[in-house]
Amino acid sequence: MGQGRQEKVATSLAGAVSEEISASLAPVDAELERRYPGDPGTRQPVHTVYVPGDVFAADTIRVWGDRALAALDEHAPDAASFAAVLGLTDELAAPVHDRVRAKLEREPVEDLRVDFEDGYGSRPDPEEDEAAARAARIIAEAYDDGTAAPYMGIRMKCMEAPVRDRGIRTLDIFLTGLMEAGGLPAGLVLTLPKVTYPQQVTAMARLLDAFERTHGLETGRIGFEIQIETSQSVLAADGSATVARMIQAAGGRATSLHYGTFDYSACLGVSAAHQALDHPAADHAKAVMQVAAAGTGVRVSDGSTNVLPVGPTEKVHAAWRLHYGLTRRALARAYYQGWDMHPGHIPTRYAAVFAFYREGFEQAAARLARYAARTGGDVMDEPATAKALSGYLLRGLDCGALDIGEVARLTGLTRADLESFATPRRGGLTTRA
């Protein structure tokens, strides 16, 4: 009864009221757009590999991949043995093992940082000059011949007084070398370590701005990562969250926050035996980083474990189980990237990532398909959940855990459709058709 009746629509407020409210909130609208633009929608690597500047060579990526494959062949030569070590189900054993091997053959490293900080140490200036120039040449050649990782760059020395000039010079040599070799690659990533004050981030942004102006580059072309390795970078003397201020101090150039496991732990007085990714101090720091970065377009990366998978098979298996467990723990906490310190870590990095996406793939695809079709089910999803589901599938596609064919088959959606759900505008509307 009454379903077909035309309802009378009445209002009480004059149109001027809405206009006045909109005008009063215009500065807030602009502030929201500036400070919280949302995720950039670009690929995020699942890990970062650090290689000292004096060790980095043209074949480094292939060497890491070959050493990782050799570790698999020696310590887990087939799907069943690899699954037994990591506790994978029978359903996941073959798909994960096969995809890990294929990944190590095709793209063993997703993100590589040539290290001129802790992993390199203090060297004579001519030696570091030459290493920085060599890194630029090798990376430029790798992008030209198709052997580069999707993301590559350097970690310079920090902005503290004793090493500041050296860090700036190394960065200048490296970037200038890339420009002379043909320009900055799309996958360029720079890392600023041991940041304690937002002013150091501002200084880095000014430095990059000066380089862009010198070479006629678009303002903001060069971004950088901020490493969170000190207590002061998480909590300032006045009790505020320094890391949130650092993101703003970067002026839109900050791309990610990287947690430094061992420097941060030592800064808090955690003894060496207990410095680990799952220590409560680590969890606190990363939680603050995560909240500070939410909505800003800045990603968060977990740190590393220093337990290396080397030695007899029993010891390698123990290290693999530890690394696999820590990686799965990080993924569940939405830390989709971490550091890998040794080629032997790469098989378990990819095993953990692939298992994470494959075991939840069918459920996520079904939920997103129902949402897209506005049909029922036992879960009532909202736009924010659709964003999370599509982001999950896109990350699985980017790293190789999933194939677009199987995603399309279960969701009925194209990659463009997934991206439209993953990048919603405020109010639930999408940015793409």
Sine and cosine of phi, psi and omega as CSV:
sin_phi,cos_phi,sin_psi,cos_psi,sin_omega,cos_omega
0.00,0.00,0.76,-0.65,0.05,-1.00
0.99,0.11,0.00,1.00,-0.05,-1.00
-0.92,0.40,-0.55,0.83,-0.06,-1.00
-1.00,-0.05,0.03,1.00,-0.06,-1.00
-0.98,0.22,0.69,-0.72,0.05,-1.00
-0.97,0.25,0.85,-0.53,-0.01,-1.00
-0.98,0.18,0.59,-0.81,0.10,-0.99
-0.99,0.13,0.80,-0.60,-0.02,-1.00
-0.97,-0.24,0.85,-0.53,-0.02,-1.00
-0.76,-0.65,0.56,-0.83,0.07,-1.00
-0.79,-0.62,0.28,-0.96,-0.02,-1.00
-0.87,-0.49,-0.39,0.92,-0.10,-1.00
-1.00,-0.05,0.64,-0.77,0.08,-1.00
-0.95,0.32,0.47,-0.88,0.00,-1.00
-0.85,0.52,-0.47,0.88,-0.02,-1.00
-0.89,0.45,-0.48,0.88,0.00,-1.00
-0.89,0.45,-0.74,0.67,0.02,-1.00
-0.88,0.47,-0.65,0.76,0.00,-1.00
-0.90,0.44,-0.67,0.75,-0.01,-1.00
-0.91,0.42,-0.66,0.75,0.02,-1.00
-0.90,0.43,-0.69,0.73,0.02,-1.00
-0.88,0.48,-0.66,0.76,0.01,-1.00
-0.91,0.42,-0.62,0.78,-0.02,-1.00
-0.94,0.35,-0.49,0.87,-0.03,-1.00
-1.00,-0.07,0.00,1.00,-0.01,-1.00
-0.84,0.55,-0.68,0.74,0.05,-1.00
-0.89,0.45,-0.58,0.81,0.04,-1.00
-0.92,0.39,-0.66,0.75,0.03,-1.00
-0.86,0.52,-0.70,0.71,-0.01,-1.00
-0.92,0.40,-0.61,0.79,0.01,-1.00
-0.91,0.41,-0.65,0.76,0.04,-1.00
-0.88,0.47,-0.69,0.72,0.00,-1.00
-0.90,0.43,-0.60,0.80,-0.05,-1.00
-0.97,0.26,-0.72,0.69,-0.09,-1.00
-0.99,0.11,-0.50,0.87,-0.11,-0.99
-0.77,-0.64,0.93,0.38,-0.04,-1.00
-0.96,0.29,-0.20,0.98,-0.04,-1.00
1.00,-0.01,0.12,-0.99,-0.03,-1.00
-0.88,0.47,0.64,-0.77,-0.03,-1.00
-0.93,0.36,-0.25,0.97,0.02,-1.00
0.98,0.18,0.13,0.99,0.02,-1.00
-1.00,-0.02,0.21,-0.98,0.02,-1.00
-0.92,0.40,0.66,-0.75,0.14,-0.99
-0.93,-0.35,0.83,-0.56,0.02,-1.00
-0.90,0.44,0.48,-0.88,-0.02,-1.00
-0.99,0.15,-0.27,0.96,0.00,-1.00
-0.40,-0.92,0.20,-0.98,0.15,-0.99
-0.78,-0.63,0.73,-0.68,0.05,-1.00
-0.96,-0.29,0.77,-0.64,0.04,-1.00
-0.97,-0.24,0.77,-0.64,0.01,-1.00
-0.78,-0.63,0.83,-0.56,0.01,-1.00
-0.82,0.57,0.57,-0.82,-0.07,-1.00
-0.85,0.52,-0.50,0.87,-0.01,-1.00
-0.99,0.11,-0.22,0.98,-0.01,-1.00
-0.99,-0.16,-0.47,0.88,-0.06,-1.00
-0.84,0.54,0.74,-0.67,-0.02,-1.00
-0.59,-0.81,0.12,-0.99,-0.05,-1.00
-0.88,0.47,-0.49,0.87,-0.05,-1.00
-0.98,-0.19,0.23,0.97,-0.08,-1.00
-0.84,0.54,-0.73,0.69,-0.05,-1.00
-0.89,0.45,-0.71,0.71,0.01,-1.00
-0.91,0.40,-0.60,0.80,0.03,-1.00
-0.89,0.45,-0.69,0.73,0.03,-1.00
-0.89,0.46,-0.68,0.73,0.03,-1.00
-0.89,0.45,-0.68,0.74,0.00,-1.00
-0.92,0.40,-0.62,0.78,0.02,-1.00
-0.93,0.37,-0.58,0.82,0.06,-1.00
-0.92,0.40,-0.67,0.74,0.04,-1.00
-0.90,0.45,-0.65,0.76,0.02,-1.00
-0.89,0.45,-0.61,0.79,0.04,-1.00
-0.90,0.44,-0.65,0.76,0.06,-1.00
-0.89,0.46,-0.74,0.67,-0.03,-1.00
-0.87,0.50,-0.59,0.81,-0.05,-1.00
-0.99,0.15,-0.65,0.76,-0.18,-0.98
-0.95,-0.32,-0.24,0.97,0.05,-1.00
-0.37,-0.93,0.97,0.24,-0.20,-0.98
-0.96,0.29,-0.19,0.98,0.00,-1.00
-0.61,-0.79,0.11,-0.99,-0.07,-1.00
-0.88,0.47,-0.65,0.76,-0.05,-1.00
-0.91,0.42,-0.69,0.72,-0.02,-1.00
-0.93,0.36,-0.61,0.79,0.02,-1.00
-0.91,0.41,-0.68,0.74,0.01,-1.00
-0.91,0.42,-0.60,0.80,0.00,-1.00
-0.91,0.42,-0.62,0.78,0.02,-1.00
-0.90,0.45,-0.69,0.72,-0.15,-0.99
-1.00,-0.10,-0.14,0.99,-0.01,-1.00
0.97,0.22,0.49,0.87,0.03,-1.00
-0.97,0.25,0.53,-0.85,0.06,-1.00
-0.95,0.33,0.29,-0.96,0.04,-1.00
-0.86,0.50,-0.58,0.81,-0.02,-1.00
-0.93,0.37,-0.53,0.85,-0.04,-1.00
-1.00,-0.01,-0.34,0.94,-0.17,-0.99
-0.80,0.60,-0.85,0.52,-0.06,-1.00
-0.93,0.36,-0.74,0.67,0.00,-1.00
-0.85,0.52,-0.66,0.75,-0.01,-1.00
-0.93,0.36,-0.75,0.66,-0.01,-1.00
-0.86,0.51,-0.73,0.68,-0.04,-1.00
-0.90,0.43,-0.64,0.77,-0.01,-1.00
-0.95,0.30,-0.56,0.83,0.06,-1.00
-0.89,0.45,-0.74,0.68,0.01,-1.00
-0.87,0.49,-0.70,0.72,0.00,-1.00
-0.89,0.46,-0.63,0.78,0.01,-1.00
-0.91,0.41,-0.68,0.74,-0.01,-1.00
-0.91,0.41,-0.49,0.87,0.04,-1.00
-0.98,0.18,-0.59,0.81,-0.11,-0.99
-1.00,-0.04,-0.73,0.69,-0.13,-0.99
-0.51,-0.86,0.96,0.29,-0.10,-0.99
-0.92,0.39,-0.46,0.89,-0.02,-1.00
-0.81,-0.58,0.79,-0.62,0.02,-1.00
-1.00,-0.06,-0.46,0.89,-0.08,-1.00
-0.51,-0.86,0.84,-0.54,-0.05,-1.00
-0.82,-0.57,0.73,-0.68,0.04,-1.00
-0.87,-0.48,0.87,-0.49,0.12,-0.99
-0.98,0.22,0.86,-0.51,-0.20,-0.98
-0.99,-0.11,0.83,-0.55,0.11,-0.99
-0.90,-0.43,0.29,0.96,0.02,-1.00
-0.94,-0.34,-0.87,-0.49,-0.11,-0.99
-0.85,0.52,-0.62,0.78,-0.03,-1.00
-0.96,0.28,-0.16,0.99,-0.04,-1.00
-0.92,-0.38,-0.68,0.74,0.04,-1.00
0.99,0.12,-0.24,-0.97,-0.02,-1.00
-1.00,-0.08,0.83,-0.56,0.00,-1.00
-0.79,-0.61,0.28,-0.96,0.14,-0.99
-0.84,0.54,0.59,-0.80,-0.06,-1.00
-0.81,0.58,-0.71,0.71,0.00,-1.00
-0.87,0.50,-0.57,0.82,-0.01,-1.00
-0.93,0.37,-0.70,0.72,0.02,-1.00
-0.94,0.34,-0.58,0.81,0.09,-1.00
-0.82,0.57,-0.75,0.66,-0.05,-1.00
-0.91,0.41,-0.65,0.76,0.00,-1.00
-0.91,0.42,-0.62,0.78,0.02,-1.00
-0.92,0.39,-0.67,0.75,0.03,-1.00
-0.91,0.42,-0.64,0.76,0.01,-1.00
-0.90,0.43,-0.65,0.76,0.03,-1.00
-0.87,0.49,-0.68,0.73,0.03,-1.00
-0.88,0.47,-0.70,0.71,-0.02,-1.00
-0.89,0.45,-0.73,0.68,-0.05,-1.00
-0.90,0.43,-0.68,0.73,-0.01,-1.00
-0.91,0.41,-0.67,0.74,0.04,-1.00
-0.88,0.48,-0.68,0.73,0.02,-1.00
-0.91,0.42,-0.61,0.79,-0.01,-1.00
-0.90,0.43,-0.66,0.75,0.04,-1.00
-0.93,0.36,-0.55,0.84,0.02,-1.00
-0.93,0.37,-0.65,0.76,-0.08,-1.00
-0.99,-0.13,0.07,1.00,0.10,-1.00
0.99,0.13,0.23,0.97,0.00,-1.00
-0.98,-0.18,0.06,1.00,-0.05,-1.00
-0.96,0.28,0.41,-0.91,0.23,-0.97
-0.95,0.31,0.36,-0.93,0.04,-1.00
-0.81,0.58,-0.56,0.83,0.02,-1.00
-0.76,-0.65,0.70,-0.71,0.01,-1.00
-0.51,-0.86,0.47,-0.88,0.04,-1.00
0.06,-1.00,-0.38,-0.92,-0.03,-1.00
-0.77,-0.63,0.38,-0.92,0.26,-0.97
-0.95,-0.31,0.90,-0.43,-0.01,-1.00
-1.00,0.08,0.09,-1.00,0.16,-0.99
-0.96,0.28,0.31,-0.95,-0.16,-0.99
-0.98,0.20,-0.03,-1.00,-0.05,-1.00
-1.00,-0.04,0.22,0.97,0.07,-1.00
-0.97,0.26,0.48,-0.88,-0.19,-0.98
-0.80,0.61,-0.70,0.71,-0.09,-1.00
-0.89,0.47,-0.47,0.88,-0.08,-1.00
-0.84,-0.54,0.09,1.00,-0.11,-0.99
-0.85,0.52,-0.79,0.62,-0.06,-1.00
-0.88,0.48,-0.61,0.79,0.00,-1.00
-0.92,0.40,-0.67,0.74,0.02,-1.00
-0.89,0.45,-0.68,0.73,0.01,-1.00
-0.89,0.45,-0.66,0.75,-0.01,-1.00
-0.91,0.42,-0.68,0.74,0.02,-1.00
-0.88,0.47,-0.69,0.72,0.03,-1.00
-0.88,0.48,-0.68,0.73,0.00,-1.00
-0.89,0.46,-0.73,0.69,0.00,-1.00
-0.87,0.49,-0.70,0.72,-0.04,-1.00
-0.90,0.43,-0.78,0.62,-0.03,-1.00
-0.91,0.41,-0.64,0.77,0.03,-1.00
-0.89,0.45,-0.64,0.77,0.04,-1.00
-0.88,0.48,-0.65,0.76,0.04,-1.00
-0.90,0.43,-0.67,0.74,0.02,-1.00
-0.88,0.47,-0.67,0.74,-0.01,-1.00
-0.94,0.35,-0.38,0.93,0.01,-1.00
-1.00,0.02,0.01,1.00,0.05,-1.00
0.74,-0.67,-0.12,0.99,0.04,-1.00
0.82,-0.57,0.14,-0.99,-0.04,-1.00
-0.98,0.18,0.79,-0.62,0.02,-1.00
-0.93,0.36,0.42,-0.91,-0.02,-1.00
-0.89,0.45,-0.51,0.86,-0.05,-1.00
-1.00,-0.02,0.28,0.96,-0.03,-1.00
-0.90,0.43,0.75,-0.66,0.07,-1.00
-0.70,-0.72,0.72,-0.70,0.04,-1.00
-0.88,-0.48,0.57,-0.82,-0.03,-1.00
-0.83,-0.56,0.80,-0.60,0.07,-1.00
-0.97,-0.24,0.91,-0.41,-0.08,-1.00
-1.00,-0.03,0.19,-0.98,0.17,-0.99
0.71,0.71,0.80,0.61,0.03,-1.00
-1.00,0.07,0.74,-0.67,0.01,-1.00
-0.86,-0.50,-0.44,0.90,-0.04,-1.00
-0.78,-0.63,0.58,-0.82,0.05,-1.00
-0.85,0.53,-0.49,0.87,-0.01,-1.00
-0.88,0.47,-0.48,0.88,0.06,-1.00
-0.94,0.35,-0.57,0.82,0.08,-1.00
-0.92,0.38,-0.69,0.73,0.06,-1.00
-0.85,0.52,-0.65,0.76,0.02,-1.00
-0.89,0.46,-0.66,0.75,0.04,-1.00
-0.89,0.46,-0.68,0.73,0.02,-1.00
-0.89,0.46,-0.66,0.75,0.04,-1.00
-0.90,0.43,-0.62,0.78,0.02,-1.00
-0.88,0.47,-0.72,0.70,-0.01,-1.00
-0.94,0.35,-0.57,0.82,0.07,-1.00
-0.88,0.47,-0.67,0.74,0.03,-1.00
-0.89,0.45,-0.64,0.77,0.01,-1.00
-0.91,0.41,-0.68,0.74,0.02,-1.00
-0.88,0.48,-0.69,0.72,0.01,-1.00
-0.90,0.43,-0.63,0.78,0.00,-1.00
-0.88,0.48,-0.59,0.80,-0.07,-1.00
-0.97,-0.25,0.15,0.99,0.05,-1.00
0.92,0.39,0.50,0.87,0.02,-1.00
-1.00,0.07,0.37,-0.93,0.06,-1.00
-0.88,0.47,0.70,-0.71,0.02,-1.00
-0.88,0.48,0.77,-0.64,-0.02,-1.00
1.00,0.01,0.06,1.00,-0.02,-1.00
-0.87,0.50,-0.57,0.82,-0.10,-0.99
-0.97,-0.23,0.87,-0.49,0.08,-1.00
-0.97,-0.25,0.03,-1.00,0.03,-1.00
-0.40,-0.92,0.39,-0.92,0.07,-1.00
-1.00,-0.03,0.51,-0.86,0.07,-1.00
-0.93,-0.38,0.85,-0.53,0.05,-1.00
-1.00,0.03,0.77,-0.63,0.00,-1.00
-0.99,-0.17,0.98,-0.19,-0.13,-0.99
-0.75,-0.66,0.01,1.00,-0.04,-1.00
-0.76,-0.65,0.44,-0.90,0.03,-1.00
-0.89,0.46,-0.57,0.82,-0.02,-1.00
-0.91,0.42,-0.40,0.91,0.00,-1.00
-0.97,0.23,-0.27,0.96,0.04,-1.00
-0.99,-0.16,-0.73,0.68,-0.03,-1.00
-0.77,-0.64,0.85,-0.52,-0.01,-1.00
-0.99,0.15,0.17,-0.99,-0.02,-1.00
-0.87,0.49,-0.48,0.88,0.00,-1.00
-1.00,0.03,0.07,1.00,0.03,-1.00
1.00,-0.01,-0.05,1.00,0.01,-1.00
-0.99,0.14,0.30,-0.95,0.02,-1.00
-0.99,0.13,0.98,-0.20,-0.06,-1.00
-0.84,0.55,-0.62,0.79,-0.09,-1.00
-0.88,0.48,-0.55,0.84,0.06,-1.00
-0.92,0.40,-0.64,0.77,0.04,-1.00
-0.93,0.36,-0.52,0.85,0.02,-1.00
-0.91,0.41,-0.64,0.76,0.02,-1.00
-0.86,0.50,-0.70,0.72,0.02,-1.00
-0.93,0.36,-0.57,0.82,-0.01,-1.00
-0.91,0.42,-0.38,0.92,0.00,-1.00
-0.96,0.27,-0.21,0.98,0.05,-1.00
0.88,0.48,0.61,0.79,0.02,-1.00
1.00,0.01,-0.01,1.00,-0.03,-1.00
-1.00,-0.02,-0.27,0.96,-0.02,-1.00
-0.93,0.36,0.79,-0.61,0.01,-1.00
-0.97,-0.25,-0.53,0.85,-0.01,-1.00
-0.30,-0.95,0.28,-0.96,0.09,-1.00
-0.91,-0.42,0.80,-0.60,-0.01,-1.00
-0.92,-0.39,0.80,-0.59,0.02,-1.00
-0.99,0.16,0.77,-0.63,0.03,-1.00
-0.98,-0.18,0.99,-0.15,-0.17,-0.99
-0.80,0.60,-0.80,0.60,-0.24,-0.97
-1.00,0.08,-0.63,0.78,0.08,-1.00
-0.90,0.44,-0.68,0.73,-0.02,-1.00
-0.91,0.41,-0.70,0.71,0.00,-1.00
-0.87,0.49,-0.70,0.72,0.00,-1.00
-0.90,0.43,-0.59,0.81,0.00,-1.00
-0.88,0.48,-0.53,0.85,0.01,-1.00
-1.00,0.00,-0.01,1.00,0.03,-1.00
1.00,0.09,0.26,0.96,0.04,-1.00
-0.95,0.32,0.77,-0.64,-0.04,-1.00
-0.92,0.39,0.43,-0.91,-0.13,-0.99
-0.84,0.55,-0.61,0.79,-0.05,-1.00
-0.92,0.40,-0.33,0.95,-0.08,-1.00
-0.91,-0.41,0.17,0.98,0.04,-1.00
-0.98,0.19,0.96,-0.28,-0.11,-0.99
-0.45,-0.89,0.29,-0.96,-0.04,-1.00
-0.92,0.40,-0.41,0.91,-0.04,-1.00
-0.98,-0.22,0.24,0.97,0.10,-1.00
-0.93,0.37,0.58,-0.82,0.01,-1.00
-0.81,0.58,-0.58,0.82,0.03,-1.00
-0.90,0.43,-0.62,0.79,0.05,-1.00
-0.92,0.40,-0.69,0.73,0.01,-1.00
-0.87,0.49,-0.66,0.75,0.01,-1.00
-0.89,0.45,-0.75,0.66,-0.04,-1.00
-0.86,0.50,-0.71,0.71,-0.05,-1.00
-0.94,0.34,-0.53,0.85,0.05,-1.00
-0.91,0.41,-0.65,0.76,0.06,-1.00
-0.91,0.42,-0.69,0.72,0.05,-1.00
-0.84,0.54,-0.70,0.71,-0.07,-1.00
-0.90,0.44,-0.70,0.71,0.01,-1.00
-0.93,0.37,-0.64,0.77,0.01,-1.00
-0.89,0.45,-0.58,0.82,-0.08,-1.00
-1.00,0.07,-0.30,0.95,-0.11,-0.99
-0.83,0.56,0.81,-0.58,0.05,-1.00
0.99,0.12,-0.18,0.98,-0.07,-1.00
-1.00,0.07,-0.21,0.98,-0.10,-1.00
1.00,0.02,0.00,1.00,0.02,-1.00
-1.00,-0.09,0.78,-0.63,-0.02,-1.00
-1.00,0.01,0.28,-0.96,0.03,-1.00
-0.88,-0.48,0.71,-0.70,0.04,-1.00
-0.88,-0.48,0.68,-0.73,0.11,-0.99
-0.96,0.29,0.12,-0.99,0.01,-1.00
-1.00,-0.05,-0.62,-0.79,-0.11,-0.99
-0.70,-0.71,0.23,-0.97,0.21,-0.98
-0.95,-0.31,0.58,-0.82,0.01,-1.00
-0.98,-0.18,0.19,0.98,0.08,-1.00
-1.00,0.07,0.95,-0.32,-0.14,-0.99
-1.00,-0.03,0.63,-0.78,0.03,-1.00
-0.99,0.11,0.97,0.25,-0.01,-1.00
-0.74,-0.67,0.36,-0.93,0.02,-1.00
0.98,-0.18,-0.40,-0.92,-0.01,-1.00
-0.90,0.43,0.32,-0.95,-0.09,-1.00
-0.83,0.56,-0.65,0.76,0.00,-1.00
-0.86,0.51,-0.67,0.74,0.00,-1.00
-0.94,0.33,-0.64,0.77,0.04,-1.00
-0.88,0.47,-0.70,0.71,0.00,-1.00
-0.88,0.48,-0.64,0.77,0.02,-1.00
-0.89,0.45,-0.68,0.73,0.02,-1.00
-0.92,0.40,-0.63,0.78,0.05,-1.00
-0.89,0.46,-0.70,0.72,0.00,-1.00
-0.89,0.46,-0.65,0.76,0.03,-1.00
-0.89,0.46,-0.76,0.65,-0.05,-1.00
-0.90,0.43,-0.68,0.74,0.03,-1.00
-0.87,0.50,-0.72,0.69,-0.01,-1.00
-0.90,0.44,-0.67,0.75,0.02,-1.00
-0.91,0.41,-0.62,0.79,0.01,-1.00
-0.93,0.38,-0.69,0.73,0.04,-1.00
-0.89,0.45,-0.63,0.78,0.04,-1.00
-0.87,0.49,-0.69,0.73,0.00,-1.00
-0.91,0.42,-0.68,0.73,-0.01,-1.00
-0.88,0.48,-0.66,0.76,0.03,-1.00
-0.90,0.44,-0.44,0.90,0.02,-1.00
-1.00,-0.07,0.19,0.98,0.05,-1.00
0.93,0.36,0.48,0.88,0.19,-0.98
-0.98,-0.19,0.99,-0.11,-0.19,-0.98
-1.00,0.01,0.12,0.99,-0.02,-1.00
-0.63,-0.78,0.47,-0.88,0.06,-1.00
-0.41,-0.91,0.04,-1.00,0.04,-1.00
-0.99,-0.13,0.55,-0.83,0.18,-0.98
-0.84,-0.55,0.80,-0.61,-0.14,-0.99
-0.99,-0.14,-0.17,0.99,-0.13,-0.99
-0.50,-0.86,0.55,-0.84,0.03,-1.00
-0.82,0.57,-0.52,0.86,0.02,-1.00
-0.92,0.38,-0.26,0.97,0.06,-1.00
-0.98,0.19,-0.38,0.93,-0.14,-0.99
-0.91,0.41,-0.66,0.75,0.03,-1.00
-0.84,0.54,-0.66,0.75,-0.02,-1.00
-0.98,0.20,-0.45,0.89,0.13,-0.99
-0.86,0.51,-0.80,0.60,-0.04,-1.00
-0.94,0.33,-0.57,0.82,0.05,-1.00
-0.88,0.48,-0.71,0.71,0.01,-1.00
-0.90,0.43,-0.69,0.72,-0.01,-1.00
-0.91,0.41,-0.73,0.68,-0.04,-1.00
-0.91,0.41,-0.66,0.75,0.02,-1.00
-0.90,0.44,-0.65,0.76,0.00,-1.00
-0.85,0.52,-0.71,0.70,-0.04,-1.00
-0.98,0.18,-0.57,0.82,-0.06,-1.00
-0.97,0.25,-0.58,0.81,-0.06,-1.00
-0.96,0.29,-0.39,0.92,0.03,-1.00
-0.96,-0.28,0.08,1.00,-0.13,-0.99
-0.89,0.45,-0.78,0.62,-0.10,-0.99
-0.90,0.43,-0.66,0.75,0.02,-1.00
-0.91,0.42,-0.69,0.72,0.01,-1.00
-0.90,0.44,-0.66,0.75,0.00,-1.00
-0.90,0.43,-0.67,0.74,-0.01,-1.00
-0.90,0.43,-0.68,0.74,0.00,-1.00
-0.90,0.43,-0.66,0.75,-0.01,-1.00
-0.94,0.35,-0.61,0.79,0.04,-1.00
-0.88,0.48,-0.69,0.73,0.03,-1.00
-0.90,0.44,-0.66,0.75,0.01,-1.00
-0.88,0.47,-0.71,0.70,-0.04,-1.00
-0.90,0.44,-0.57,0.82,-0.01,-1.00
-1.00,0.01,-0.07,1.00,-0.04,-1.00
0.84,0.54,0.63,0.78,0.05,-1.00
-0.98,-0.20,0.03,-1.00,-0.10,-0.99
-0.99,0.11,-0.48,-0.88,-0.09,-1.00
0.64,-0.76,-0.01,-1.00,-0.04,-1.00
-1.00,-0.04,0.06,1.00,0.05,-1.00
-0.76,-0.66,0.76,-0.65,0.04,-1.00
-0.99,-0.11,0.97,-0.25,-0.08,-1.00
-1.00,-0.08,0.49,-0.87,0.02,-1.00
-0.93,-0.38,0.14,-0.99,0.01,-1.00
-0.82,0.58,-0.59,0.81,0.00,-1.00
-0.90,0.43,-0.59,0.80,0.03,-1.00
-0.94,0.33,-0.63,0.78,0.06,-1.00
-0.88,0.48,-0.60,0.80,0.08,-1.00
-0.88,0.47,-0.71,0.70,0.00,-1.00
-0.91,0.41,-0.65,0.76,-0.01,-1.00
-0.91,0.42,-0.70,0.71,0.00,-1.00
-0.93,0.36,-0.60,0.80,0.06,-1.00
-0.89,0.46,-0.62,0.78,0.05,-1.00
-0.87,0.49,-0.72,0.69,-0.01,-1.00
-0.93,0.37,-0.63,0.78,0.00,-1.00
-0.91,0.41,-0.66,0.75,0.04,-1.00
-0.90,0.43,-0.61,0.80,0.06,-1.00
-0.90,0.44,-0.62,0.79,0.05,-1.00
-0.92,0.38,-0.69,0.72,-0.08,-1.00
-0.88,0.48,-0.63,0.77,-0.07,-1.00
-1.00,0.05,-0.23,0.97,0.00,-1.00
0.98,-0.19,0.08,1.00,0.04,-1.00
-0.94,0.34,-0.52,0.86,-0.03,-1.00
-0.82,-0.58,0.36,-0.93,0.09,-1.00
-0.93,-0.37,0.56,-0.83,-0.05,-1.00
-0.89,0.46,-0.51,0.86,0.01,-1.00
-0.89,0.45,-0.71,0.70,-0.03,-1.00
-0.95,0.31,-0.54,0.84,0.07,-1.00
-0.92,0.39,-0.71,0.71,0.00,-1.00
-0.90,0.44,-0.62,0.79,-0.03,-1.00
-0.89,0.46,-0.63,0.77,-0.06,-1.00
-1.00,0.01,-0.39,0.92,-0.03,-1.00
-0.96,-0.27,-0.44,0.90,-0.12,-0.99
0.96,0.28,0.27,0.96,-0.08,-1.00
-0.90,-0.44,0.50,-0.87,0.12,-0.99
-1.00,0.03,0.14,-0.99,0.07,-1.00
-0.88,0.47,-0.63,0.78,0.03,-1.00
-0.87,0.49,-0.61,0.79,0.06,-1.00
-0.89,0.45,-0.71,0.70,0.01,-1.00
-0.86,0.51,-0.68,0.73,-0.01,-1.00
-0.91,0.42,-0.55,0.84,0.01,-1.00
-0.93,0.38,-0.58,0.81,0.06,-1.00
-0.96,0.28,-0.52,0.86,-0.08,-1.00
-0.98,0.20,-0.28,0.96,-0.04,-1.00
-0.82,-0.57,0.90,0.44,-0.03,-1.00
-0.96,0.28,0.51,-0.86,0.17,-0.99
-0.99,0.15,0.27,-0.96,0.04,-1.00
-0.87,0.50,0.65,-0.76,-0.02,-1.00
1.00,-0.06,-0.02,1.00,0.11,-0.99
0.99,-0.12,-0.13,0.99,0.03,-1.00
-0.98,0.18,0.37,-0.93,-0.02,-1.00
-0.98,-0.20,0.39,-0.92,-0.05,-1.00
-1.00,0.06,-0.22,0.98,-0.02,-1.00
-0.76,-0.65,0.45,-0.89,0.04,-1.00
-0.98,0.22,0.00,0.00,0.00,0.00
